[in-house]
């Protein structure tokens, strides 16, 4: 159905106007992303790319491969593993890392729970527990720039963030310290102990991401396409049954045709009813949707009205 991540440029046609030199909107977004990766390579000493095997981090890695081809990507990857990840996504992550000879750092939430540093939540959701392993991995490896796949259309707290987002020595985010970014000029200055979170996909939408995946023929984990899965209903979402703690008494498991719009911890990522088995069908489905993927399928963003912003202030993405 698709091919693996590659750094061969796709061809654009149809939307560029009469001029053979006009860029399509996907060309413009790609160019901006490549520029951001190269800018970080020139400004920082120890950048790292957050890579979970989700669609946004996959597109981000694809842009990095293009930015430095034919050379290798000069950054390592970092994944904060909750221990409740979808097996298909972990298999994809490891395969892509091996295929491109990349170095992967894994910060394990389970290790922090085993050491008594973190405690399991009553609802068994581990996404909020990612902050401490993430921030300590940044400090341990002295990463001074951390690429994330966040987009402004996903959630209102992310809409407030700049492409270069300064974090203090505790990895905390202060919206009042956001810097202007006129004419795509990015200020990476930071004090010792501070670092910068970098978001190359800030100006992309979910639809842009899917259209780019189609144009570039990028492989994705199969859970992004419709498939039969055992799920149960909780808080208006279809969650995957598993050892993480679901279902509870009174929650019945049923087999449904579903797919995932976003991929995170199994305990808080809901599937959507869908028969979209191809990229064309997924794109048509996204174009007709009036809910963002996080708003529709992420229980961790529904803990409070300001759940995402509160976590960002603590060091989360």
N, C-alpha and C positions, 0 to 999 in steps of 0.2 A: 504493500500500500504506500509506503514511504521509504525514504532512504535515510541513512544516518547523518548526523551533523557533519557538515563539510564547510570548507571556506571558499568554495567556488561561487562567484557572484551569479545570482539569478538575473534573468533579463526582464526588463519592465517594458510594458507596451500598453497602448490604449489610452492611458490617463494623463499623458504628459503634454497634451496640447499639440500644436502644429510644429513647434520647434523640436528638432531632433535632440537638442541639448536640454530640454525642459525635464525636470525631475518629477516623478510621481510622488505622492505623499509618502509611500513606503520607502522610496529612494532617499527622501529628505530625512525621514526618521532613522534609517540605517546610517546615513552619513553623519548625523548628529551622534549616534551611539558610538560609531567608530572613532569619531573625534574625541569623545569623552574618554574612551579607553586609552587612546594615545596621549591625551593630556595628563592623565593620571600616571602613566608610565614615565612621563618626563618630569613630573612634580614630586613624586613620592618614592620612598625607598623600599617599602615592604607592603605592597598591596595584596589583597586576597579577594577571591570571588566567592560569595555565598552560593552554594550549589546544592539544591535539594532533589533535583530530578523533576521538579515541577516545570510547567510550560514556560514561565517567565525566566527562570534561571537557565533553561535550555536555550531560549532565544538570546539571552545575555552571553552565554558561552559561545554561541554561534557568531555573535558580533565580535567577541574577543578573538576568535580564530581568524576572522576576516581582517581585523585590525592589524594583526602582526604576521599574516601569511607572506611569504612561505616559511618564516621563522616560527618557532614554538611560542605558545602563550607564555609570557614571562611572569605569570602569577600562579600561585597555588590555589586550590579550592578548599572551602571550609563548609562542612555540613553539621548542623546541630541536630543530632539524632535523638528523637524523643523515645525511641523504642516501640512506638506505636505506629510506625510508618507502614504504608502499603507495600507488600513484598514486591509487587511489579515495579514500583518506583525505585526501590533499593537495587533491584537487579539491573534496571536501566542505568542508574547512577554509576554502579561499579563497571558496567560494560563500557560506558562512554569514557570514563577515566582511563581504563586500560587501553581503549582504542586510540586515544590521543596522547598517551604517555604522560598524563597529568599527575600532579601530586595532590592527594586528598588528605586533609586533616578532618577528623571526626571528633566532635565534642558530644559526649554521651550523657543524656539526662539520667539514664538508668544508673550510671556510675555515681552521679551525685546523690541519687536516692540511696544507693547501697552504702555510701560513706556517711549518710546522715546529714549531709549538707542541705538537701532538699527533702521535703515530705510530699508524699502522694496526696493530691487533692481529693476531697470526698467525691467529686464528680468524675474522678479519674482522668480528667483532661490535662494533658501535659504541655500544650502549647504555651501557657503562661509560665511554665517552668524553664523555658529555653533561655531566658535572659541571663541568668548567672553563668551557665556553661558558655554562652556566646561571649559575654564580656570578659570572662577569665581566659578564654582561648585567645582573644584579641590581645590581652595584656601579656600572656605567656609567650606568644610568638612575636610580640611587638609590631603587630600590623598597624600601619599608619593610614591606610585607606582600605575601606571594606565596601566592595560592590554588592548592591542588593537589587532585586528585581521589582521593587515596589513601583507602582504607577499612581499618578494623581487621580485617575478616575475610579480607583478601587474604593477609597474611603476618605472621609473628610479630613482626618488628621494627616493622611499622606498628601492630600491636596495642598496642605500648608507648607510642605517641605521643599527645599531647594534641591537642585541636582547634586551640589556639594553641600552636605549637611554636617556642620561641626558638632562633635560630641566632646564633652569635657573628660577629665581624667577618670571619672566614674562611668563613662560611656553614656551619660545622660544627655537628653536633647532639651534645649531651651529655645522655643520658637522666637524669643526676642533676640537671639544671637544669629538669626538667619541673615545671610549676606546677599546683597543684590547681585544679579547675574545678567547684566545688560550685554547684549551682542555676543552671547555665549562665551563670556569671559569668566572663568572660574577661579576663585580664590582658595587655594589649598593651604594657606598658612595656618599653622596650629602650634600651640605650645607643647613642650615635652610632656608626655603622658596623655595628651589629647589625640584624637584621630578624626578622620572625616569619613562619613558614610556617603557613598556615591551611587546615584540612581540613573543609569543610562536610559532606562525605559520610562522616565518620568512623564514624558509627553505622549506616550503611546496609550491607546485604549485597548480593551480586551479584543475588540474587532480587529484593530491593527495587528495585534499579536497573531491572531489566527490567520489573517490574510497573508502575513509575512511567512508564517509556517508553511502555508500552502505554496507560496511563490518559491520559497527556498527549498521545498521538499525536505523539511526537517522531520526526523522521526520523533515520535512521542511515545510515552508509555500507553499501553492499550486502554487503560482505565479512562482516558479522555474521550473514548468513543463508546457508543452504546454496547452493553453486554449484560448478560443475566448475572445477578448477584443476590446473595442472601442479605437482606436488610431488615431493619425494624424502625418504626416511627418514634421519634422523640423530639419534642419542641418544634414540631412542624417540619422536620427534616428526616430524610432516610439515612440512617447511620449503618455502617457495616458491623455485623456481628463479629465478635472476636474476643481474645483473652484480655483485652484492655478493660473489660467491665460491662460490656453490653451483650445482650439485653438484660434488663432487670426483670423481676417478677411482674407479670402483667403486660410485658412488652413482647408481642408475638413476632416471630421471624417469618418473612415471606420472600419468595423469589420474584424479583421484578427486573424489567429491562430498564437499566439506568446508565448514566455516565457521570463523570465528575467535571465540573467547570474549573475548580481549583483543587489543589492537592496539599494536604497538611497532615496533621495528626488524625488517625482514624477516629479518635474519640470526639472530635469536634468538626469534622469535615463531612458535610452532607452530600449525598448523590441527588441528581435530578432525574425525574422520569424523562426518558428520551429514546427515540429510535434512530438517532443520528449516528450512522456507522462510517460516514465518509467526511472528508474535510468540507466539501460543498454543503453537506447537510448541517454540520456543526456551525459553519459560518452563517447559514440562513437562520438557524436557531438563535444565535447570538444577536444577529441584526434585529430580530423581532423582540428580543428581551427588553424589559424596562427595569430590571433589577441588576445591580452589579453582582459579580460572582461571589464576592465576600458577603454582601448583604443578603444574598439568597441562600448561601450554603455554609457559612462559618459561624458556629455556635460561640466561639471565643470572642467574636466581635459583638455579641449580643448580651454579654455579661453586664454591661452598662452603656449608657449613651456615649460615654467618653472612654470606652474600654481600650481602644487602640491608642489614643493619645496618652492615656495613663501609662501604658506599657512602653511607649516610645520614650517617655520622660525617664523611665527606669533603665533604659538601655536596649529595649527591643527594637526591631525594625518597624 
